[in-house]
Amino acid sequence: MGFELARIGLAFIGVLICTYYDLFNRRNVPNILLYAFLGISLLVAAVDFNAQNALFVFGVATAVFAIGYLVLYRTGMMGGADIYILAAIALLLPYAPSTVAFSGTVYYPFIVSVIIASGVSFMVYEVVKNMPLAARAVASGKFKLQASKVFQAGAVLLAYVFLYSTAGTLGIFPPAYFAFVSFLVFVSLFFLFFKEIVNESMAEAVAHSKIEEEDILAVEMMDAADVKKYKLQRLMDAAELKRTAKFPIKKWMVYKHLPCFTPHILIGLLFSVFVGDAMVVLMALTF
């Protein structure tokens, strides 16, 4: 991977600028900035073109963009800016750089390491941020324990105990991996029980005129008959905004207070470039 330091520098500068706008410009990263970041990344990949790895480099970036756009963006699970940023990183840093402190063999592209670290950062942040909200809901009686969720939680815990006892007996996974799995189980259970309360804290009832392009509609909080009748979509892109403008719906529930994900991409990039892949680090910490 030629121009390694330049690639790392471009990746950090691009993500840092996007993070600034995401945090201080109402979660709105200018399109021109995203196009420029992706364009420069494409140019760098083209200048450092190698016929032997071109299919891998451009294939991974294309897959990140396509899956991100079709699966995560169109369903309202991730912002469009995040997809551009991840695709740009995939082009600039297709392989793990030599700067990592914990090196090891991984069987997936470097961008996956960035996504894993970003996801863990996001999960930690969301749990810490929402624990006081959950505690207040329990104390006030707003939280209601549902039998279906207790059953689901029991199934998750049984699977965890089975994995722990089986793998622990066979010595398949090191303790650090179980610590990581335990964290994932805790996060899963937390959001299983408090998902509705967390979602309500992020949603706001607004008039249609207050809905902005790329806002996410909280269809689960709206009248089910309206959602079905008008075939409302979660992502309010330009076409959907125009289509729904004349619908006689007075109360539009919109996720106006969604958390920013770009800062976590920055954290994930920092961790992956200078520390290493999360799975490799866990393995290293075990010995």
N, C-alpha and C positions, 0 to 999 in steps of 0.2 A: 504494500500500500504506500505509494509515493506521496510526498508532501504531507507526511503524517502530522507534524506540528501545525501546519497551515490548516489542515482539515479539522483538527481538534479546535483550533482557534476560531475558525469560521462557524463551527457547530455551536460553540459556547456563545459567541457574539449574537448569532441568529436567535438562539433560544432565549438568551437574556433580554434582548430587545422585545421579543414577542411576550415574554413574561411581564415586562414592564407595562405594556399596553393591556394585557389581560387583567392585571391587578388594578391599574389606575385609569383605565379608559372604559370602565363599565363592561368588562369582559369582551371588549371589541378590539381585535387585532386587525389593523387595516389590511385589506386584500392586497394592496400593492406591495406591502412588506412580505406577506406570505408568498406571493408570486416571485418576488425578488430572491427570497431565501431558497425556494425550490429551484428557481432558474440557475442561481449561482452554484447550487449543489450539483445540478445536472451538468453544468459547464465543467466543474472540477472533475466529475466522474468521466466526462468525455475526453478531457485533456489527458487524464491518466488512464486512458482506455487500454485494456488488455484483453485481447480476443479470448484468452483462456478462461478468464473469470467474468467477462462481460455479462453472460447470461445470468450468473449468480447475482451480481451487483444490481443490475437493472431489474431482474426478475423479483428479487426480494423487495426492492423499493416499490415496484408496481403492485406486488401482492399486499404490501402494507397500506398503500393508498386505496386499492380496490376494496379490500376487506374492511378497512376503516370507514370508507365512504358508504359502502352498501350495507354493512352490518351494524356499525356503531353510530355513524352520523345520521343516516336515514331513519334510524329508530330512536334518535334523541339521546343515545347513551354517551356520546362524545361530541364536542364541538368541532366544526369544520376546520378551525385553525389548528387544532391538535393533530389532525390527520396530515395536513401539509407539513407540520413541524417534524413529525415522526418519519415521513417519507424523505424529507431533506436529510435528516440524521442518517437514515439507512443508506443514502447515496454517499454522504461524506465519510461515514465510518462503517463500511461493510464488514470489517473484521475488528476484533479486539485490538486496541493499540498497545504499544510496548510500554505504556505508562502505568499499566495496572500493577498494583502491589501484590495481589494474589492471582497468579497465573495458573491456568489449568485447562484441560480439554473440555469443551462444550460442543454439543452437536446441533446447535441452532445458531442463526445469525446474531451478530452483536446487537442489533436493534431489539431483539427479544430480551436480552439482558437489560437494556435500558427500560423496556416496557415493564419487566418484572419489578425492577427497583422503583420505578415511578408508581406502579400500582401499590406496592407495599407502603411507600411514603404517603400516598393518598389515603389508604386504609387507616394507617395510624392517625393521621390528621383528623379524618372523619370520626373515628371512634372517640378520640380525646375531645373533639369539639362538641360532639353530641351526647356525651355521657351526662353532663349537667342537665340537658334537656330531658333525657330519659329519666333521670332521678326525680326531676320535678313532676314529670308525668305520673310516676309511680306514687309519689308523695301526695299528689292532688287527687288521685283516684281516676285520672284520665286514662291510664293504661289498664286495659282489660286483657286478662289472660285467656286466650282462645284454645279450645281443645285441639283443633287441627294443628296449630303451631306447636303445642306441647308434643303431639305425636311426631311431627317433623323433626323437632329438636331431639327427641328420643332416638329417632332413626339415625340422625347424624352422630350422636354420642355413642350409640352402639357400634356404628361403623368405625368410629375413632378408636374405641376400646379394642375392637377386634384387630384393627391394624396395629395398634400399639403392642398388644400381647403377642400377635403372630410374628410381626417383624422383629420385635424385641427378643423373642425367644430364638429366632433364627439368626439374629445379629445382622440383618440386612441393612438397616438404616442407622446411622450414627445419632447420638442424642441431640445434636444441634438441628438435625432435620425434624425430629419430633417436636422440638421447641417451635420451629417454624410452622409445622402442621398444626400445633396447638393454637398458635396465634391465628391461623386461618380459620380454625374451627370456632374460636371465640368471636371473631369478626362476623362469621356467618350467622352465629346464634344471636349476636347483638342486633344485626339488621333484620333477622327473621322476626324478632319480637317487636322491634321499634321502627320498622320501615315506614309504617303509615304516619307515625308521629314526626319522624325526621322529614318525610316528604311534605307534610302539612306546613312545617316551619319554613320550607323553601318556596311554597306556592303562594300566589297572591291573586285575588279576584280583581280583574280589570275590565275596562270596556275594550271592544275590539280595536278602537283607534289607538289604544296604548300598547297593543301587541307589536313587537318589532320583528324584523326578519331574523330568522334562526332562533327565535324563542321556542321553548318546548312547552307544549300544551299538556296540562295535567288531566288527561282524559278520564282517569280513574276517579277524579274528584268532581266531574261534571255529570249532568243528568245523562244516565245511560241511554235513554230514548233519543236524546239529541245526538249523542255520539254515534248511535247506530243509524239514525235517519239521515244525518248529513255526512256520514262516513268521515268523521273528523280524524285527522292525522296528528301524531305527536309533534313532528317537526313542522314549524310554521315558516316554510320558505316563501319566496316571492309568489309562486303560483298558488300556494295554499292560502296565503293572506288575501290574495285577490278573489279566490273562489269563495272564501267564507265571509267576505266583507258585508254582504247583504243578508246573512242569515239572522233570523229574529231571536238571537240568543243574547240575553242581557248580561249574564254572568260567565265570563271566560276565566277559567282557572289556569294560570300560567306560572311556570317555575321561574320566577323573577330573581330568586336568590340562590341560584346554583353555585356551587364552589368552583373556583378556577382550577383547572388541571395542569395548565402550562407550568406553574411553579414546581409541580411534582415531576414534570418531565426534566426540568433543569436539575432537580435533586437527583433524579435517576441517572441522568447523563454524567453528573459529577461523580456519583458513586461508581458507575460502571467504568468510567475512564481511569479513575485514580485508585479505586479499591479493587474492583473486579466484578465478575458475575456473582450474583447473590448465592447461587448454589455452590459455586466453587469456594466462596468465602465461608459458607457454613461447614463445608467439608474440612477446610483448613483449620477452622477454629476447634474442630473436634479432636485433632491430634496435637 
